[in-house]
Amino acid sequence: MVKLETFMALFRLLHKPDKAIVGRYIQGKSIAEIARELDCSQSVVSETIYRFRQQLKKERHPPI
């Protein structure tokens, strides 16, 4: 599990459009809902969420 401090630090580094996507995802909205609300494609939403989750994984398991 990722510490809240780590999550918030990574979240703060996101660009504004990515923050909007990740923030809505954390609120429990679906990819389709987020895409509709932000007028972007579902693939953009999915890709953004994927990249953010990958960053969280890196922080949880840093390379040696």
Phi and psi restraints in degrees (range 20) as a CNS / XPLOR table:
assign (resid 1 and name C) (resid 2 and name N)
       (resid 2 and name CA) (resid 2 and name C) 1.0 -89.6 20.0 2
assign (resid 2 and name N) (resid 2 and name CA)
       (resid 2 and name C) (resid 3 and name N) 1.0 138.1 20.0 2
assign (resid 2 and name C) (resid 3 and name N)
       (resid 3 and name CA) (resid 3 and name C) 1.0 -68.0 20.0 2
assign (resid 3 and name N) (resid 3 and name CA)
       (resid 3 and name C) (resid 4 and name N) 1.0 149.1 20.0 2
assign (resid 3 and name C) (resid 4 and name N)
       (resid 4 and name CA) (resid 4 and name C) 1.0 -58.8 20.0 2
assign (resid 4 and name N) (resid 4 and name CA)
       (resid 4 and name C) (resid 5 and name N) 1.0 -38.9 20.0 2
assign (resid 4 and name C) (resid 5 and name N)
       (resid 5 and name CA) (resid 5 and name C) 1.0 -61.8 20.0 2
assign (resid 5 and name N) (resid 5 and name CA)
       (resid 5 and name C) (resid 6 and name N) 1.0 -41.0 20.0 2
assign (resid 5 and name C) (resid 6 and name N)
       (resid 6 and name CA) (resid 6 and name C) 1.0 -65.5 20.0 2
assign (resid 6 and name N) (resid 6 and name CA)
       (resid 6 and name C) (resid 7 and name N) 1.0 -45.9 20.0 2
assign (resid 6 and name C) (resid 7 and name N)
       (resid 7 and name CA) (resid 7 and name C) 1.0 -57.6 20.0 2
assign (resid 7 and name N) (resid 7 and name CA)
       (resid 7 and name C) (resid 8 and name N) 1.0 -49.3 20.0 2
assign (resid 7 and name C) (resid 8 and name N)
       (resid 8 and name CA) (resid 8 and name C) 1.0 -64.8 20.0 2
assign (resid 8 and name N) (resid 8 and name CA)
       (resid 8 and name C) (resid 9 and name N) 1.0 -37.8 20.0 2
assign (resid 8 and name C) (resid 9 and name N)
       (resid 9 and name CA) (resid 9 and name C) 1.0 -62.8 20.0 2
assign (resid 9 and name N) (resid 9 and name CA)
       (resid 9 and name C) (resid 10 and name N) 1.0 -44.6 20.0 2
assign (resid 9 and name C) (resid 10 and name N)
       (resid 10 and name CA) (resid 10 and name C) 1.0 -67.4 20.0 2
assign (resid 10 and name N) (resid 10 and name CA)
       (resid 10 and name C) (resid 11 and name N) 1.0 -39.4 20.0 2
assign (resid 10 and name C) (resid 11 and name N)
       (resid 11 and name CA) (resid 11 and name C) 1.0 -61.6 20.0 2
assign (resid 11 and name N) (resid 11 and name CA)
       (resid 11 and name C) (resid 12 and name N) 1.0 -42.2 20.0 2
assign (resid 11 and name C) (resid 12 and name N)
       (resid 12 and name CA) (resid 12 and name C) 1.0 -63.6 20.0 2
assign (resid 12 and name N) (resid 12 and name CA)
       (resid 12 and name C) (resid 13 and name N) 1.0 -26.3 20.0 2
assign (resid 12 and name C) (resid 13 and name N)
       (resid 13 and name CA) (resid 13 and name C) 1.0 -78.1 20.0 2
assign (resid 13 and name N) (resid 13 and name CA)
       (resid 13 and name C) (resid 14 and name N) 1.0 -14.6 20.0 2
assign (resid 13 and name C) (resid 14 and name N)
       (resid 14 and name CA) (resid 14 and name C) 1.0 -67.8 20.0 2
assign (resid 14 and name N) (resid 14 and name CA)
       (resid 14 and name C) (resid 15 and name N) 1.0 150.3 20.0 2
assign (resid 14 and name C) (resid 15 and name N)
       (resid 15 and name CA) (resid 15 and name C) 1.0 -72.3 20.0 2
assign (resid 15 and name N) (resid 15 and name CA)
       (resid 15 and name C) (resid 16 and name N) 1.0 157.6 20.0 2
assign (resid 15 and name C) (resid 16 and name N)
       (resid 16 and name CA) (resid 16 and name C) 1.0 -51.9 20.0 2
assign (resid 16 and name N) (resid 16 and name CA)
       (resid 16 and name C) (resid 17 and name N) 1.0 -47.0 20.0 2
assign (resid 16 and name C) (resid 17 and name N)
       (resid 17 and name CA) (resid 17 and name C) 1.0 -62.6 20.0 2
assign (resid 17 and name N) (resid 17 and name CA)
       (resid 17 and name C) (resid 18 and name N) 1.0 -37.5 20.0 2
assign (resid 17 and name C) (resid 18 and name N)
       (resid 18 and name CA) (resid 18 and name C) 1.0 -69.3 20.0 2
assign (resid 18 and name N) (resid 18 and name CA)
       (resid 18 and name C) (resid 19 and name N) 1.0 -36.6 20.0 2
assign (resid 18 and name C) (resid 19 and name N)
       (resid 19 and name CA) (resid 19 and name C) 1.0 -61.0 20.0 2
assign (resid 19 and name N) (resid 19 and name CA)
       (resid 19 and name C) (resid 20 and name N) 1.0 -40.1 20.0 2
assign (resid 19 and name C) (resid 20 and name N)
       (resid 20 and name CA) (resid 20 and name C) 1.0 -61.9 20.0 2
assign (resid 20 and name N) (resid 20 and name CA)
       (resid 20 and name C) (resid 21 and name N) 1.0 -41.4 20.0 2
assign (resid 20 and name C) (resid 21 and name N)
       (resid 21 and name CA) (resid 21 and name C) 1.0 -68.7 20.0 2
assign (resid 21 and name N) (resid 21 and name CA)
       (resid 21 and name C) (resid 22 and name N) 1.0 -53.0 20.0 2
assign (resid 21 and name C) (resid 22 and name N)
       (resid 22 and name CA) (resid 22 and name C) 1.0 -64.1 20.0 2
assign (resid 22 and name N) (resid 22 and name CA)
       (resid 22 and name C) (resid 23 and name N) 1.0 -40.2 20.0 2
assign (resid 22 and name C) (resid 23 and name N)
       (resid 23 and name CA) (resid 23 and name C) 1.0 -59.2 20.0 2
assign (resid 23 and name N) (resid 23 and name CA)
       (resid 23 and name C) (resid 24 and name N) 1.0 -43.8 20.0 2
assign (resid 23 and name C) (resid 24 and name N)
       (resid 24 and name CA) (resid 24 and name C) 1.0 -67.8 20.0 2
assign (resid 24 and name N) (resid 24 and name CA)
       (resid 24 and name C) (resid 25 and name N) 1.0 -36.9 20.0 2
assign (resid 24 and name C) (resid 25 and name N)
       (resid 25 and name CA) (resid 25 and name C) 1.0 -63.2 20.0 2
assign (resid 25 and name N) (resid 25 and name CA)
       (resid 25 and name C) (resid 26 and name N) 1.0 -42.2 20.0 2
assign (resid 25 and name C) (resid 26 and name N)
       (resid 26 and name CA) (resid 26 and name C) 1.0 -64.4 20.0 2
assign (resid 26 and name N) (resid 26 and name CA)
       (resid 26 and name C) (resid 27 and name N) 1.0 -30.6 20.0 2
assign (resid 26 and name C) (resid 27 and name N)
       (resid 27 and name CA) (resid 27 and name C) 1.0 -72.7 20.0 2
assign (resid 27 and name N) (resid 27 and name CA)
       (resid 27 and name C) (resid 28 and name N) 1.0 -7.3 20.0 2
assign (resid 27 and name C) (resid 28 and name N)
       (resid 28 and name CA) (resid 28 and name C) 1.0 98.3 20.0 2
assign (resid 28 and name N) (resid 28 and name CA)
       (resid 28 and name C) (resid 29 and name N) 1.0 9.1 20.0 2
assign (resid 28 and name C) (resid 29 and name N)
       (resid 29 and name CA) (resid 29 and name C) 1.0 -76.4 20.0 2
assign (resid 29 and name N) (resid 29 and name CA)
       (resid 29 and name C) (resid 30 and name N) 1.0 149.7 20.0 2
assign (resid 29 and name C) (resid 30 and name N)
       (resid 30 and name CA) (resid 30 and name C) 1.0 -78.2 20.0 2
assign (resid 30 and name N) (resid 30 and name CA)
       (resid 30 and name C) (resid 31 and name N) 1.0 164.2 20.0 2
assign (resid 30 and name C) (resid 31 and name N)
       (resid 31 and name CA) (resid 31 and name C) 1.0 -59.7 20.0 2
assign (resid 31 and name N) (resid 31 and name CA)
       (resid 31 and name C) (resid 32 and name N) 1.0 -42.1 20.0 2
assign (resid 31 and name C) (resid 32 and name N)
       (resid 32 and name CA) (resid 32 and name C) 1.0 -63.2 20.0 2
assign (resid 32 and name N) (resid 32 and name CA)
       (resid 32 and name C) (resid 33 and name N) 1.0 -42.3 20.0 2
assign (resid 32 and name C) (resid 33 and name N)
       (resid 33 and name CA) (resid 33 and name C) 1.0 -63.0 20.0 2
assign (resid 33 and name N) (resid 33 and name CA)
       (resid 33 and name C) (resid 34 and name N) 1.0 -44.7 20.0 2
assign (resid 33 and name C) (resid 34 and name N)
       (resid 34 and name CA) (resid 34 and name C) 1.0 -62.4 20.0 2
assign (resid 34 and name N) (resid 34 and name CA)
       (resid 34 and name C) (resid 35 and name N) 1.0 -45.9 20.0 2
assign (resid 34 and name C) (resid 35 and name N)
       (resid 35 and name CA) (resid 35 and name C) 1.0 -59.6 20.0 2
assign (resid 35 and name N) (resid 35 and name CA)
       (resid 35 and name C) (resid 36 and name N) 1.0 -43.3 20.0 2
assign (resid 35 and name C) (resid 36 and name N)
       (resid 36 and name CA) (resid 36 and name C) 1.0 -65.0 20.0 2
assign (resid 36 and name N) (resid 36 and name CA)
       (resid 36 and name C) (resid 37 and name N) 1.0 -46.5 20.0 2
assign (resid 36 and name C) (resid 37 and name N)
       (resid 37 and name CA) (resid 37 and name C) 1.0 -63.4 20.0 2
assign (resid 37 and name N) (resid 37 and name CA)
       (resid 37 and name C) (resid 38 and name N) 1.0 -37.2 20.0 2
assign (resid 37 and name C) (resid 38 and name N)
       (resid 38 and name CA) (resid 38 and name C) 1.0 -99.0 20.0 2
assign (resid 38 and name N) (resid 38 and name CA)
       (resid 38 and name C) (resid 39 and name N) 1.0 2.8 20.0 2
assign (resid 38 and name C) (resid 39 and name N)
       (resid 39 and name CA) (resid 39 and name C) 1.0 53.7 20.0 2
assign (resid 39 and name N) (resid 39 and name CA)
       (resid 39 and name C) (resid 40 and name N) 1.0 53.1 20.0 2
assign (resid 39 and name C) (resid 40 and name N)
       (resid 40 and name CA) (resid 40 and name C) 1.0 -138.5 20.0 2
assign (resid 40 and name N) (resid 40 and name CA)
       (resid 40 and name C) (resid 41 and name N) 1.0 172.3 20.0 2
assign (resid 40 and name C) (resid 41 and name N)
       (resid 41 and name CA) (resid 41 and name C) 1.0 -78.0 20.0 2
assign (resid 41 and name N) (resid 41 and name CA)
       (resid 41 and name C) (resid 42 and name N) 1.0 156.7 20.0 2
assign (resid 41 and name C) (resid 42 and name N)
       (resid 42 and name CA) (resid 42 and name C) 1.0 -64.7 20.0 2
assign (resid 42 and name N) (resid 42 and name CA)
       (resid 42 and name C) (resid 43 and name N) 1.0 -30.9 20.0 2
assign (resid 42 and name C) (resid 43 and name N)
       (resid 43 and name CA) (resid 43 and name C) 1.0 -67.1 20.0 2
assign (resid 43 and name N) (resid 43 and name CA)
       (resid 43 and name C) (resid 44 and name N) 1.0 -35.8 20.0 2
assign (resid 43 and name C) (resid 44 and name N)
       (resid 44 and name CA) (resid 44 and name C) 1.0 -64.4 20.0 2
assign (resid 44 and name N) (resid 44 and name CA)
       (resid 44 and name C) (resid 45 and name N) 1.0 -44.0 20.0 2
assign (resid 44 and name C) (resid 45 and name N)
       (resid 45 and name CA) (resid 45 and name C) 1.0 -62.4 20.0 2
assign (resid 45 and name N) (resid 45 and name CA)
       (resid 45 and name C) (resid 46 and name N) 1.0 -48.8 20.0 2
assign (resid 45 and name C) (resid 46 and name N)
       (resid 46 and name CA) (resid 46 and name C) 1.0 -59.8 20.0 2
assign (resid 46 and name N) (resid 46 and name CA)
       (resid 46 and name C) (resid 47 and name N) 1.0 -44.5 20.0 2
assign (resid 46 and name C) (resid 47 and name N)
       (resid 47 and name CA) (resid 47 and name C) 1.0 -62.6 20.0 2
assign (resid 47 and name N) (resid 47 and name CA)
       (resid 47 and name C) (resid 48 and name N) 1.0 -43.3 20.0 2
assign (resid 47 and name C) (resid 48 and name N)
       (resid 48 and name CA) (resid 48 and name C) 1.0 -63.0 20.0 2
assign (resid 48 and name N) (resid 48 and name CA)
       (resid 48 and name C) (resid 49 and name N) 1.0 -45.6 20.0 2
assign (resid 48 and name C) (resid 49 and name N)
       (resid 49 and name CA) (resid 49 and name C) 1.0 -64.1 20.0 2
assign (resid 49 and name N) (resid 49 and name CA)
       (resid 49 and name C) (resid 50 and name N) 1.0 -42.0 20.0 2
assign (resid 49 and name C) (resid 50 and name N)
       (resid 50 and name CA) (resid 50 and name C) 1.0 -59.5 20.0 2
assign (resid 50 and name N) (resid 50 and name CA)
       (resid 50 and name C) (resid 51 and name N) 1.0 -48.0 20.0 2
assign (resid 50 and name C) (resid 51 and name N)
       (resid 51 and name CA) (resid 51 and name C) 1.0 -61.7 20.0 2
assign (resid 51 and name N) (resid 51 and name CA)
       (resid 51 and name C) (resid 52 and name N) 1.0 -41.5 20.0 2
assign (resid 51 and name C) (resid 52 and name N)
       (resid 52 and name CA) (resid 52 and name C) 1.0 -64.8 20.0 2
assign (resid 52 and name N) (resid 52 and name CA)
       (resid 52 and name C) (resid 53 and name N) 1.0 -43.0 20.0 2
assign (resid 52 and name C) (resid 53 and name N)
       (resid 53 and name CA) (resid 53 and name C) 1.0 -64.2 20.0 2
assign (resid 53 and name N) (resid 53 and name CA)
       (resid 53 and name C) (resid 54 and name N) 1.0 -36.1 20.0 2
assign (resid 53 and name C) (resid 54 and name N)
       (resid 54 and name CA) (resid 54 and name C) 1.0 -63.8 20.0 2
assign (resid 54 and name N) (resid 54 and name CA)
       (resid 54 and name C) (resid 55 and name N) 1.0 -40.6 20.0 2
assign (resid 54 and name C) (resid 55 and name N)
       (resid 55 and name CA) (resid 55 and name C) 1.0 -62.0 20.0 2
assign (resid 55 and name N) (resid 55 and name CA)
       (resid 55 and name C) (resid 56 and name N) 1.0 -41.9 20.0 2
assign (resid 55 and name C) (resid 56 and name N)
       (resid 56 and name CA) (resid 56 and name C) 1.0 -61.7 20.0 2
assign (resid 56 and name N) (resid 56 and name CA)
       (resid 56 and name C) (resid 57 and name N) 1.0 -41.1 20.0 2
assign (resid 56 and name C) (resid 57 and name N)
       (resid 57 and name CA) (resid 57 and name C) 1.0 -63.6 20.0 2
assign (resid 57 and name N) (resid 57 and name CA)
       (resid 57 and name C) (resid 58 and name N) 1.0 -40.0 20.0 2
assign (resid 57 and name C) (resid 58 and name N)
       (resid 58 and name CA) (resid 58 and name C) 1.0 -61.5 20.0 2
assign (resid 58 and name N) (resid 58 and name CA)
       (resid 58 and name C) (resid 59 and name N) 1.0 -39.6 20.0 2
assign (resid 58 and name C) (resid 59 and name N)
       (resid 59 and name CA) (resid 59 and name C) 1.0 -69.1 20.0 2
assign (resid 59 and name N) (resid 59 and name CA)
       (resid 59 and name C) (resid 60 and name N) 1.0 -31.9 20.0 2
assign (resid 59 and name C) (resid 60 and name N)
       (resid 60 and name CA) (resid 60 and name C) 1.0 -75.4 20.0 2
assign (resid 60 and name N) (resid 60 and name CA)
       (resid 60 and name C) (resid 61 and name N) 1.0 -34.1 20.0 2
assign (resid 60 and name C) (resid 61 and name N)
       (resid 61 and name CA) (resid 61 and name C) 1.0 -129.7 20.0 2
assign (resid 61 and name N) (resid 61 and name CA)
       (resid 61 and name C) (resid 62 and name N) 1.0 72.8 20.0 2
assign (resid 61 and name C) (resid 62 and name N)
       (resid 62 and name CA) (resid 62 and name C) 1.0 -65.3 20.0 2
assign (resid 62 and name N) (resid 62 and name CA)
       (resid 62 and name C) (resid 63 and name N) 1.0 147.4 20.0 2
assign (resid 62 and name C) (resid 63 and name N)
       (resid 63 and name CA) (resid 63 and name C) 1.0 -64.3 20.0 2
assign (resid 63 and name N) (resid 63 and name CA)
       (resid 63 and name C) (resid 64 and name N) 1.0 149.9 20.0 2
